[in-house]
Amino acid sequence: MSESVVLDNVELGVGAKTFRFNCAIKPGSITAVTGPSGSGKSTLLNLIAGFETADSGRILIGGRDATLRHPSERPVSLVFQDNNLFAHLDLFTNVGLGIHPALKLSGEYRQAVSDALSWVGLDGFEKRLPGTLSGGERQRVAFARALVRRKPVLLLDEPFAALDPGLRQSMAQLLLDLHGQTGNTVLIVTHDPNEVRRLADEAIFVDRETILLHAPVDEFVQRDDLPSLAQFLEG
C-alpha cells in the first residue's frame, strides 16, 4: 500500500520567505528530509499533508491532484515530534481517533486498534493514560495511530528528536519493521546523519527554502560539492 508523491513547481510565500519545491518521491520508499533549521523541511511535509496550501504549482499523490484537497481527504498520515496525544484519553481512544473522530468503531476496527498497539509493543496498554508512559512509549502510540489509519503515505516530522540515543535506535528499528509490514511511502524529517544512513532509500537536502539535492542515499552521503550538506554529514 504505497503511492508516489510529486511536488511540481510548488511555491509558497510565508512572510519574507518563498519556498520552492520540485521533487518526485517513489512509491514504497523511505525518504529522509534534512537541512538547516528554518530551511523548509516541515513546510515541505505540511504542503503534502495539506496544512499549507501552495500559491502555485501542483501536488500529486498517487498521480491524483491533491493541491486543493482538505487534509482529511488526502491519503496521508502525519506523526509529529510531540506525538499530539490527548492527555485525558486512554491509549485505545487516542489510537481509535485515527480511524474515526467520533469513535464509531465496529468490532473489526476495535480489533485493529488493539492489533496496532500490539505491533508497536504496547499490548494490553489500552486503558493506560499518556501521562503514565515514557517518551518512547508515547511515540509508539503515535505510530499505532498512524498505522490504523492505513494511509499509503506516512509523514514523520522529527519523530525521535526528543528521545535519548538508545530509544532513537529502537524507534528507528520499529519504523523499519512497520514499513516492512505496510510498504507505505515514508518521508521523515531528521537532523541526524546516522538516521539518514540507517533508514533511508533516498534523501532530500533542503536549504534556503528549496531542494538543493534529492538522491539515492548512497550517492547523497558521498556528495562533497555542497558545503552545507558536507557540514551536516560531518555532524
Secondary structure, DSSP 8 states (H G I E B T S, - for coil): ----EEEEEEEEEETTEEEEEEEEE-TT-EEEEE-STTSSHHHHHHHHHTSS--SEEEEEETTEE-TT--GGGSSEEEE-TTTT--TTS-HHHHHHTTT-TT----HHHHHHHHHHHHHTT-TT-TT--GGGS-HHHHHHHHHHHHHHHT-SEEEEESTTTTS-HHHHHHHHHHHHHHHHHH--EEEEE-S-HHHHHHH-SEEEEEETTEEEEEEEHHHHTT--S-HHHHHHHH-
